[in-house]
Amino acid sequence: MLRRRLEAALYCLFLLLGSFLVVESAIGVNWGTISFHKMKPSTVVDLLKSNRVEKVKLFDADSRVLKALMGSGIQVMVGIPNEMLASLSSSSLASDLWVRQNVSSYVVKGGVDIRYVAVGNEPFLTSYNGEYQSYIMPALLNIQQSLAKANLASYVKLVVPCNADAYESSLPSQGAFRPELTQLMTQIVSFLNSNGSPFIVNIYPFLSLYGNSDFPQDYAFFEGTTHAVTDGSNIYYNAFDGNYDTLVSALTKIGFGQMPIVIGEVGWPSDGAMGANLTAARVFNQGLINHVLSNKGTPLRPGVPPVDVYLFSLLDEGAKSVLPGNFERHWGIFSFDGQAKYPLNLGLGNKVLKNAKNVEYLPSRWCIANPFRDLADVTNHIKLACSVADCSTLNYGGSCNGIGAKGNISYAFNSYYQLQMQNEKSCEFDGLGMITFRDPSIGECRFLVGVTDHRSLSSRSSGESALIWVSILWVFWTLIL
């Protein structure tokens, strides 16, 4: 055990010395996995590497994901979900076990380059009503002690990703943490500072625009605005800089004005709401990347950009809750299957995004509304399909909203059918559905085909021959109509 700890300490020292050679703002990505259709983690890691992404932020410590990242050289932030904070804050044994299983067992030669552990995820959201506040400091202290026992405390840094609603102001220079958080945030920031950790904040100009009809749209982007905000001698031309400097002011008020800042999440969704589309997502994300990598900084920190910026997100997550809005499932710069949604230069060496390779799809077939049946009684079937599968693009502002009633039915049926791994019975809907081998996608409305592994690909339903003939008949019927 002692030898293993010594090897881990020497390995971390080697990496730490290497990291001092280049210190500059870098673009990373968030890799969320709340999806119905998950690519193999190894395929996602290959996608990261082909796009030269060197930093990735995770929301948990999934062993399959961490194993896939071994030997990749990608710097990793692993996350501790809010639901685990209570146990980790109350038990040093629990924190020792968590660190041993999820950090020290991977931070070895040829392992995973874990740089950060995120203790909770936006634990101070106002919607949580203070549920997690009392757990943060005890959890930080316990996990820090556990990292020290594993000789990793000098290399793996603890952070607490915060949402921008942790602070408030009418102008950036007046920024301050919410009154009920001020004392706790002072303790947390003091702890982070003493251990060499940055402050991590998530900034979403899209949410400001989505939640406020009076918010000027051009101020959310980086292309110039007719609604610049004047704050004394400083002028703000975009919401990102204004939000960032509001945090700088809040940190200054509690005595940590020089605290390094990392942007843990920032991005723009491409579907599911008005203003969430491919063009807006591309313009925002490219503008953000260019702005950050220009090293201009902000009015309160000129020439000092964020330490790192993690785009939200790498992939669409079709199983996320849509309570905040249907856009929640469409933040990815890639679709769920690793295909780039739009041209984007991450500033990492490639001028455009490269698609995932060797993605293992289900067969090219879809479930659609049966053109030979009266669809008058289809409502309950649509409700069933969409209560299980993702139909968020059908809603107002979505890319599939305008494909017509029959198109909506087909989209709902197909979403459910793909989720059920193309099980033949999942397309029955009391005879109202039928399977086709002709792609029913319309314009920007894409009818997906699920992804799978080799075992699923090697299995075929006994009725596949019959399905082929049914599809041929349907194609023939549509051609003669």
VOGUKE-607362 format. One record per atom (N, C-alpha, C): x, y, z; residue in one letter. Coordinates in steps of 0.02 Angstrom, whole numbers, plus 50000, padded with zeros to 5 digits. Each point is the difference from the previous one (the first is absolute). Layout:
<recs>
XYZA;...
</recs>
This chain:
<recs>
500424994050000M;499585006050000M;500445006350000M;500545000050041L;500455005750004L;500345001249932L;500214994449968R;500335000749936R;499535003049948R;499384997950001R;499515002649952R;499885007450010R;499965002150064R;499915007150014R;500595004149977R;500614997350009L;500615003549979L;500015000749925L;499814994749964E;499985000249927E;499505005249976E;499425000350033A;499495004949981A;500245007150012A;500355001150057A;500265006650016A;500535002249950A;500454995449980L;500515001749951L;499705001449932L;499494996149982Y;499675001049936Y;499665006949998Y;499665001850054C;499675006550004C;500505005749997C;500584999150033L;500525005149999L;500255001049929L;500094994649963F;500225000449931F;499505003849957F;499364998550008L;499485003449962L;499955007450020L;500075001350065L;499935006850025L;500565004449973L;500614997449999L;500565003849973L;499905001449926L;499734995049965G;499865000949929G;499485005349987G;499515000550045S;499455004749990S;500235007250008S;500585001350032F;500245006850009F;500305002849935F;500134995649951L;500325002349939L;499535004449959L;499354998550000V;499515003949962V;499425001850046V;499915006450012V;499445002350041V;499615005149960V;499454998049970E;499595004449960E;499284997550000E;499555004549979S;499304998149997S;499904994449950S;499604995050019A;499894994349956A;499254998449996A;499804997149944I;499314998149989I;499914992650014I;499554998350045G;499834993150015G;499264998949986G;499754994250017V;499294998449989V;499714996350060V;499365000650009N;499634995950049N;499754993749964N;500114994450032W;499774993649973W;499464997250046W;499375001449983G;499444997350037G;499764993549969G;499714995750040T;499814993349976T;499264998350013T;499575005150009I;499304998750012I;499654999349932I;500104994349969S;499764999049932S;499684993149992S;499504999749957F;499704993549983F;500464996049955F;500385003549958H;500424996749950H;500725001850014H;500354995750034K;500695001450021K;500504996549955K;500465004049973M;500564997049966M;500474996850051M;500404995349977K;500494997050044K;500485005450024K;500185000150064P;500475005050025P;500655000449960P;500244994449976S;500625000149961S;499915003949935S;499404999649971T;499855003849939T;499995007450014T;499735001950059V;499985007150019V;500705002650013V;500424996050033V;500695002150013V;500375001049934V;499894995549952D;500305000949934D;499765006449967D;499365001750011L;499735006349974L;500355006050031L;500104999850065L;500375005450034L;500705000749973L;500344994549991K;500695000149977K;500055002549928K;499544997849957S;500035002149930S;499875007549993S;499635002850049N;499885007350000N;500495003750045N;500514996450024R;500555002950039R;499775003350065R;499454997650027V;499755002650064V;500424997050056V;500295004250041E;500474997850051E;499725000550071E;499405002650006K;499705000850066K;499274998049997K;499784995850047V;499314997950001V;499735000150071V;499385002150007K;499675000550065K;499444994950002K;500014995750052L;499494994850009L;499555001950058L;499404997250002F;499535001750053F;499974994650054F;500384994749990D;500044994750050D;500684996649990D;500064993950024A;500634996249993A;499844993149973A;499654999949944D;499804993749967D;500634996049983D;500034993950025S;500604995849990S;500124998549926S;499464999149961R;500084998649928R;500325005949964R;499795005950019V;500275006149969V;500735000950021V;500154999250064L;500685000950024L;500474994849970L;499784993949994K;500424994849969K;500155001749927K;499515002849965A;500115002049931A;500505005749994A;500035004350051L;500465005750000L;500714998250020L;500114994050023M;500674997950022M;500495000349942M;500565003250012G;500535000549950G;499865005049945G;499455003750004S;499825004749947S;500395006550004S;500255001850059G;500345006450010G;499525005850009G;499364998749999I;499505005350009I;499935001750074I;500025006550017Q;499925002150069Q;499264999650018Q;499864997350059V;499314998350018V;499795003350066V;499385002450000M;499675002050062M;499444995050013M;500054996450055V;499474995350018V;499525003550048V;499384997850001G;499505003450040G;499704995650054G;499815003150054I;499624996750053I;499305002849998I;499504995949984P;499315002549996P;499765002750067P;499545004849998N;499745003150061N;499724994850048N;499714994749973E;499684995050042E;500504996250044E;500645000449985M;500514996650039M;500315004450053M;499845006450000L;500335004750045L;499874998550073L;499394998050016A;499824998750071A;500444994650029A;500084994449965S;500404994550027S;500745001750003S;500255003549950L;500715001849999L;500175005350051L;499515004250017S;500135005250050S;499984997350071S;499674994450010S;499914997350068S;500474994350017S;500364997449951S;500414994250012S;500675000449964S;500555000250037S;500664999949969S;500144993249968S;499694994850027L;500094993449970L;499684999849931L;499425003249994A;499675000349935A;500415004049950A;500305005550022S;500415004049954S;500644996349982S;500304996450048D;500594995949984D;499844994949946D;499434996750008L;499804994949952L;499875003149932L;499665005749999W;499865003249936W;500645001949964W;500475003050035V;500635002049970V;500394993949976V;500004994750040R;500374994049980R;499714996949937R;499344999749996Q;499674996749943Q;500005004349937Q;499965006750008N;499885004349943N;500575004649981N;500515000550042V;500565004449985V;500664996250002V;500214997850059S;500674997150007S;500094993649960S;499464996349988S;500074993849961S;500115001549926S;499865006349978Y;500105001949930Y;500615004349989Y;500205003950051V;500575004549992V;500654996050012V;500174996249949V;500614995950001V;500325000749931V;500594997549991K;500335000349936K;499584996449948K;499865003449945G;499584997249948G;499265000350017G;499835003750052G;499315000450023G;499655006349975G;499595003050044V;499605005849983V;500315006250033V;500065005249962D;500295006350026D;499455004250032D;499814997950060I;499485003650037I;500305006250034I;499775005949980R;500265006250027R;499535003150053R;499344998949991Y;499525003050045Y;499494994850023Y;499745001250061V;499414996550023V;499485005450016V;499444999849965A;499465004850011A;499554997550055A;499995003650055V;499604998050058V;499305003149993V;499544996049974G;499335002449985G;499985003449932G;499405001449978N;499895003549937N;499465005250009N;500215006349998E;499545005750012E;499594998950063E;500324998650057P;499634998350060P;499625005950031P;500145006149977F;499685005850031F;499435002949957F;499774996249951L;499435002349961L;499425002050046L;499695005549984T;499445002350042T;499444994850002T;499934996249946S;499464995049997S;500114994350049S;500614999150026Y;500144994750049Y;499815002150071Y;499855006450009N;499785002650066N;500494998350056N;500655000349985G;500514998950052G;500114992850019G;499734995349962E;500034992950018E;500714997450010E;500475002549960Y;500684997250002Y;500515004550034Y;499805005950022Q;500485004950025Q;500414997650058Q;499684996550047S;500364997950061S;500494994349987S;499974996949941Y;500434994349986Y;500665001949967Y;500035005849969I;500575001649957I;500665000350038I;500045004150052M;500645000750036M;500224993550033M;499564996550036P;500224993550029P;500234995149946P;499664999949943A;500204995549946A;500685002049972A;500115006549990L;500655002349977L;500564997950047L;499895001050064L;500524998350050L;500144992550001L;499474996049998N;500104992750001N;500364997549937N;499805002549942I;500304997649938I;500725002549994I;500135006150023Q;500695002550000Q;500444995650044Q;499744998150057Q;500384995550044Q;500124993249967Q;499504997549965S;500074993649966S;500515000449944S;500015005749963L;500505000949948L;500705000350030L;500065003350058A;500655000450034A;500254993150021A;499554995850024K;500194993150018K;500264996149940K;499745001749941A;500214996549939A;500585003649965A;500295005150033N;500555003949971N;499805003449934N;499385002249996L;499765003249939L;499775007250010L;500045002450062A;499715006650016A;500355005749963A;500644999249984S;500365005449966S;499875000149925S;499704994749973Y;499894999549928Y;499275000449981Y;499584996350035V;499284999949985V;499665005450043V;499705004849967K;499715005750034K;499244999350007K;499755002150057L;499274999950011L;499705006649977L;499414999649969V;499655006049977V;499254999150014V;499645005649997V;499284999950011V;499675003949943V;499784996749947P;499685003649945P;499365003650022P;499975006449988C;499435004050021C;499635002849940C;499355000650007N;499605003449950N;500075007550011N;499895003849947A;500075007350006A;499495003250046A;499494996250021D;499515003050046D;500265000150072D;500634997850011A;500305000550067A;500185007250016A;500035004249949Y;500145007150011Y;499505004249961Y;499985006450015E;499495004349969E;500235007250000E;499705004049955S;500135007149997S;499615003149943S;499955006549999S;499715003549944S;500545002149950S;500625000750025L;500585001649959L;500584995750021L;500454998249955P;500574995750018P;500405002450060P;500125006550005S;500415002650054S;499664999350068S;499344998750001Q;499644999350063Q;499884992750018Q;500324995449965G;499894992950011G;500154997950072G;499584995650026A;500084997450068A;499654993250004A;500274995650042F;499664993650011F;499345001250035F;499524995749988R;499355000650033R;500105000650076R;499635004250033P;500115001250072P;500024993750042P;499564995249985E;499994993950041E;500594995449985E;500385001549947L;500584995949982L;500675003250017L;499995006450018T;500635003750007T;500484996750048T;499774998250060Q;500454997050049Q;500274993249976Q;499554995949973L;500214993449976L;500475000749940L;499855004449954M;500435000949942M;500695002550020M;500035004150051T;500655002450025T;500414994150026T;499684995550037Q;500354994050025Q;500244995649942Q;499554998949952I;500174995649943I;500575002949959I;499945006449983V;500515003249958V;500675000250037V;499985001250065S;500624999950039S;500324993149998S;499594994850005F;500264993149996F;500294998749931F;499645001949947L;500244998949933L;500665003649988L;500035006250022N;500605004149990N;500604997050036N;499894997750061S;500574997250039S;500264993549971S;499594996749959N;500214993749970N;500165000649925N;500045006249976G;500195001149931G;499474998249949G;499375000350020S;499444998349954S;499695006249972S;499744999749939P;499645005749972P;499275000250022P;499675005449984F;499275000550009F;499684998149934F;499534995350003I;499674997749938I;499285002649998I;499845003249944V;499335002949991V;499714997849933V;499354999049998N;499644998449939N;499615006149977N;500125002149938I;499695006149973I;499604998349938I;499355001949999Y;499564998349945Y;499625006249975Y;500285003849953P;499615005649972P;499354997749968P;499974993949973F;499384997649970F;499435000050051F;500154997850062L;499484999750050L;499755007050019L;500445004949997S;499795006950013S;499525002249946S;500154998349937L;499565001849945L;499354996150002L;500044993550016Y;499414995750002Y;499525002050055Y;500275002250056G;499595001550058G;499755007150005G;500225004349954N;499825007150005N;499875002849930N;499395001449985S;499825002449934S;500295006949986S;500205003750052D;500305006649991D;500764999849992D;500294994150006F;500734999549994F;500195001149927F;500465004749986P;500195001449930P;500374994049969P;499754997549944Q;500284994049970Q;500735000849980Q;500175005749970D;500685000749976D;500515000450057D;499775001950060Y;500455000350058Y;500214993150023Y;499634994849980A;500174993250019A;500574997249959A;500155003249943F;500524997449955F;500625004450002F;500464998749955F;500655003450000F;500115003949935F;499455001549964E;500065003149934E;499905007650003E;499995002950059G;499855007050007G;499275001050021G;499855005550032T;499335001150027T;499815007349998T;499375001349994T;499745006850007T;499755001250071T;500134995150044H;499765000550069H;500594999250049H;500555003349986A;500584999550044A;499835002750069A;500314997050051V;499885002050070V;500595004350023V;499855006050022T;500525004550026T;500024999550076T;500594998650025D;500104999350073D;500605004350019D;499875006350017G;500555004650013G;500415001049937G;500654998750004S;500435000849942S;500024993849956S;499674994750023N;500014993749962N;499374999249958N;500094997249941I;499434998749955I;499994992649983I;499414996950007Y;499934992849987Y;499584999049937Y;500304996249953Y;499684998849936Y;499704993049993Y;500064996050053N;499694993449998N;499864997650071N;499504995650006A;499774997750065A;500534995850036A;500414996449962F;500514995850032F;500485004250041F;500275005349970D;500475004350037D;499675003350060D;499385002249991G;499655003150056G;499904995250057G;499814993949984N;499904994950053N;500664998250033N;500514999149960Y;500674998350026Y;500255005350049Y;499945006349981D;500255005350043D;499565001050062D;499364998149995T;499595000150060T;500284995150052T;500234994249977L;500334995350045L;500665002850027L;500385003249957V;500635003150022V;499865004950057V;499485004049992S;499835004950053S;499784996450063S;499614994649993A;499784996350059A;500594996950037A;500484997349963L;500604997250031L;500425005550034L;500035005849968T;500385005650028T;499705002250067T;499355000050005K;499665002350061K;500144995550060K;500174993649987I;500164995650056I;500754998950006I;500395004149965G;500735000050009G;500394995549954G;499704997749944F;500364995549955F;499935002349927F;500155006449989G;499925002949935G;500454997249946G;500544996650019Q;500464997249950Q;499904992549991Q;499464997350027M;499874992849996M;499964997849926M;500364994749981P;499944997449932P;499294997449988P;499745001149941I;499324998049983I;500004995249941I;499634994650007V;499894995249946V;499265000149982V;499855000049936I;499314999649977I;499824992649994I;499594997650046G;499854992850001G;499504998049947G;499545004449983E;499504998549948E;499825006549965E;499984999749934V;499765005649960V;499854997249930V;499455002349971G;499834997649934G;499335002649977G;499744997049945W;499375002249972W;499664994049970W;499364998750017P;499664994149972P;499815001049927P;499904994449965S;499875000349928S;499284998149982S;499584998650049D;499324997849985D;499585000350063D;499344999449990G;499544999250057G;499685006350026G;500175005949972A;499705006250024A;500135005549948A;499615005450004M;500145005749958M;500695002850018M;500395001549950G;500675002650012G;500514994550007G;499784993850007A;500464994350004A;500004996649932A;500515001449960N;500054997249934N;500734999349980N;500134996749945L;500684998649979L;500405006349987L;499685004849968T;500365006249983T;500205003850063T;499535000950047A;500155003650061A;500534996450041A;499964993350003A;500494996250039A;500705000849970A;500054999749934R;500655000849968R;500285007050012R;499585005149990V;500235007050008V;500235001250071V;499614997750049F;500195001250070F;500644996450017F;500034993549986N;500584996150022N;500645002249965N;499955001649935Q;500615002449965Q;500205006850026Q;499515004350012G;500165006650028G;500314999550069G;499754995550041L;500284998950067L;500724997749995L;500124994949959I;500684997249994I;500495005449976I;499805003649948N;500445005449975N;500135005250052N;499495001750038H;500055005250052H;500484997850055H;499934993850023V;500424997550054V;500724999349978V;500104997249941L;500684998749976L;500365006349976L;499635005549994S;500335006349982S;500415002850058S;499884997350060N;500355002150061N;499905007450017N;499445002849976K;499865007050017K;499745000850072K;499724994650027G;499735000450067G;499365004150002G;499865002850058T;499395004050011T;500195006850029T;499535004750003P;500185006650028P;500324999850069P;499774995550044L;500304999650067L;500624995650002L;500104995949948R;500604995949996R;500285000349929R;500225005949978P;500265000749932P;500624995649990P;500014996449944G;500574995849984G;500034993650041G;499494998650040V;500004994050042V;499374996049986V;500024995449952P;499404996049985P;499904994750054P;499434996649999P;499904994450047P;500554994849992P;500154996650054V;500534994949997V;499824994649948V;499404997350005D;499754995149953D;499265001549987D;499764997849942V;499295000749983V;499764993349974V;499494997350033Y;499724993549981Y;499335001249964Y;499994998649935L;499385000749963L;499484995150025L;499385002350002F;499444995550015F;499574999649938F;500034994149968S;500364994250023S;500264996249939S;500314994350012L;500274996049946L;499454996949958L;499534996550034L;499484996149966L;499315002050025L;499504999349957D;499305000750022D;499844994450050D;499575001750048E;499804995150051E;499234999550000E;499754995249963G;499284999449987G;499594997650059G;500324998150055A;499624997650058A;500005005150057A;500265005949989K;500005005150052K;499305002550014K;499905002650060S;499355002950018S;499875006249957S;499385000849979V;499825005949960V;499625005150043V;500034999250066L;499655004950043L;500265007149988L;500665001149992P;500225006849985P;499785002349931P;499904995249953G;499825001649932G;500214994349954G;499674999449943N;500164994649953N;500705000549971N;500305005950005F;500685001049975F;500524996150040F;499824997750060E;500494996650042E;500324993949967E;499664997149952R;500254994049968R;500415001449937R;500165006549988H;500305001749936H;500595004950006H;500414999150052W;500565004650009W;500634997749963W;500024993949975G;500614997349972G;500255003649938G;500665000549992I;500285002249937I;500004994149950I;499914994050028F;499894994049961F;499314997150018F;499684996749952S;499394996450015S;500184993950042S;499494996350022F;500124994450047F;500474994849972F;500064999749933D;500424994949968D;500675002849977D;500195005750027G;500675002649985G;500085003349933G;499455002049968Q;500035003449936Q;499945007650012Q;500485003749972A;500025007350011A;499365003249973A;499725004650039K;499395003349979K;500135005949953K;500585003150007Y;500165005949961Y;500765001150000Y;500275003849954P;500725001450000P;500205003950062P;500534997950033L;500235003550060L;500754998950007L;500365005550008N;500724999750011N;500135001050075N;500204994650033L;500125000350072L;500655003550019L;500395001949949G;500645003250014G;500524995150027G;499904993649985L;500454994850027L;500414996649945L;499995002949940G;500404997149945G;499594997949941G;499384997850011N;499554998349944N;499575006049984N;499915001349936K;499595005849981K;499264998550004K;499824993649995V;499304997950007V;499974993950044V;499404998550025L;499914994150041L;500044993749958L;500304994850028K;500034993549967K;499494995350031K;499644996549959N;499484995550024N;500294993850033N;499604996950043A;500194993750031A;500054994649946A;500474995550009K;500104994549954K;499784993550032K;499854995249956N;499824993250022N;499414999950048N;499525004649989V;499395000050041V;499574994049979V;499774996350048E;499624993849986E;499255001550004E;499705000649942Y;499295001749996Y;499584993749997Y;499375000850020L;499504995049986L;499885000049924L;499664994949973P;499865000049928P;499625006249978P;500085001949937S;499685006049973S;499264998649986S;499605000650052R;499284999349993R;499665004250053R;499395002049983W;499645004850041W;499284997750010W;499695002550052C;499294998750012C;499615006449983C;499494999449959I;499615005949979I;499254998650007I;499615005149990A;499274999250000A;499784996049939A;499584995150011N;499774995849945N;499545003949953N;500215000949936P;499605004049954P;499344996749980P;499924993750017F;499404996349981F;499475000050056F;500145003350056R;499544999750057R;499745006950018R;499405000150026D;499705006150027D;500355001550067D;500295006050006L;500405001850058L;499615004150052L;499354999649997A;499585004150045A;500114998250073A;500174993850014D;500074997850070D;500734999450021D;500425004449975V;500724999350011V;500255003950062V;499585004250028T;500235004650053T;500334996450059T;499684994950026N;500274996450058N;500664996549983N;500074997749938H;500624996849980H;500585005049998H;499845006149976I;500525005249999I;500215001850071I;499505000650043K;500165001650071K;500444994650030K;499854993749986L;500414994550026L;500715000449973L;500065000949934A;500665000249969A;500425005750028A;499705005950005C;500385005950022C;500095000450075C;499634996050038S;500124999750073S;500624996050015S;500224996049952V;500584995750009V;500595002549959V;499885001649938A;500545002149954A;500045007749998A;500485002549962D;500115007249994D;499635002749940D;499505004250013C;499625003449947C;500085007650004C;500535002250032S;500075007250014S;500055004349937S;500224997249944T;500065004049939T;499325001549969T;499474996650023L;499345001149972L;499665006250029L;500265002550055N;499685005650033N;500145006649965N;499635005150020Y;500065006649969Y;500735002350001Y;500255002049942G;500705002149995G;500474994449982G;499774993850002G;500424994349985G;500074998849925G;500524996349980S;500144999049929S;499494995649965S;499604996350038C;499494995649970C;499295002650011C;499945006250023N;499355002750017N;499555001049939N;500305001049942G;499615001849942G;499934994549948G;500064993750021I;499974994649950I;499314997049991I;499495002950031G;499324997849990G;499794994650049G;499354998950004A;499734995350049A;500254992949990A;499984997749938K;500224993249987K;500754999350013K;500385005349984G;500724999950014G;500134999750075G;499605003750039N;500074999850073N;499884993050027N;499494996749973I;499854993250023I;500584995449984I;500255000449939S;500564995849979S;500625001250043S;500135006450014Y;500595001650041Y;499944997050070Y;499425000650030A;499894997250066A;500074992449999A;499684996949951F;500054992749994F;500724997749993F;500385003549956N;500684997949987N;500455001050061N;499905005550036S;500405001250060S;499924994250050S;499394997850008Y;499864994450045Y;500304993549973Y;499924998949936Y;500254993949967Y;500764999450006Y;500355005449989Q;500744999850006Q;500214999050073Q;499635003050046L;500154999150071L;499924992850021L;499534996549968Q;499894992950015Q;500454995549957Q;500555003049976M;500494996249960M;499684996649940M;499535003549969Q;499654997849939Q;499654993250009Q;499754998950060N;499584994150011N;499385000649956N;499864994749963E;499455000249951E;499335001950033E;499874997450059K;499365001350033K;499935007250022K;500575003550009S;499975007050023S;499765004749946S;499894997549939C;499745004249946C;499284998249983C;499684996050041E;499314997949983E;499505005650011E;499965002650060F;499525005350018F;499304998349974F;499794993950015D;499344997549979D;499895000649924D;500544998649964G;499965000149928G;500085006849968G;500125005250040L;500065006849973L;500725001649978L;500474995750019G;500705001149980G;500224994749951G;500515001749961M;500304995149955M;500745001649991M;500394995049983I;500725000849993I;500185001249928I;500455004849989T;500245001649933T;500765000049998T;500264998749941F;500725000449990F;500195006249961F;499525004649994R;500115006349965R;500025005650052R;500555003750001D;500105005250050D;499455005349994D;499585000950053P;499465004949997P;500205007150023P;500645001250010S;500225006750022S;499775005449952S;499835005850028I;499745005649961I;500395006350016I;500385002649952G;500385006150012G;500474999250059G;499965004750048E;500434999650060E;499744995250052E;499404997249988C;499704995350048C;500284993049985C;500434997850043R;500344993649989R;499654994550039R;499804994749965F;499744994050032F;500594995550017F;500144999250063L;500614996650020L;499974992549991L;500594997049996V;500104992850005V;500464999050060V;499814995650045G;500384999150062G;500694997149990G;500415000650051V;500664996950000V;499994993950045V;500484995549989T;499994993750036T;500714997350005T;500054993750022D;500654996750002D;499974993949954D;500564996249997H;500044994349953H;499464994850015H;499864998850063R;499524994850016R;499305001749973R;499815006450006S;499355002049975S;499984999649924S;500575001949968L;500034999849928L;499954992949973L;500264995250037S;500024993149976S;499334996650006S;499535002950039S;499344996850009S;499505003049952S;499594995949970R;499495002149953R;499334997050020R;499475003849994S;499344997450017S;499794994849949S;499604995350021S;499784994749956S;499575002549944S;499695005850010G;499555002749949G;500335004949953G;500675000349997E;500335005149960E;499834999449925E;499964994049974S;499844999249929S;499325002949984S;499524998750045A;499335002749991A;500015007650001A;500425002950046L;500045007250004L;500275003049936L;500484996749969I;500295002549938I;499465000449946I;499594994749995W;499475000049950W;499485005350014W;499825001050063V;499525005350017V;500275006849980V;500655001050013S;500305006549983S;500005001149924S;500164994649963I;500015000649927I;499315001949974I;499484996850028L;499315001649979L;499835007250015L;500225002450060W;499845007050019W;500355004949953W;500644998749984V;500365004449954V;499655000149932V;499804994149977F;499654999649935F;499355004150003F;499644999450056W;499375003750008W;500105007549997W;500535002450035T;500125007350001T;500215002649931T;500324995749961L;500235002149934L;499415000749950L;499494995950009I;499455000249951I;499455004950020I;500045002450065L;499485004850020L;500135006949969L;
</recs>
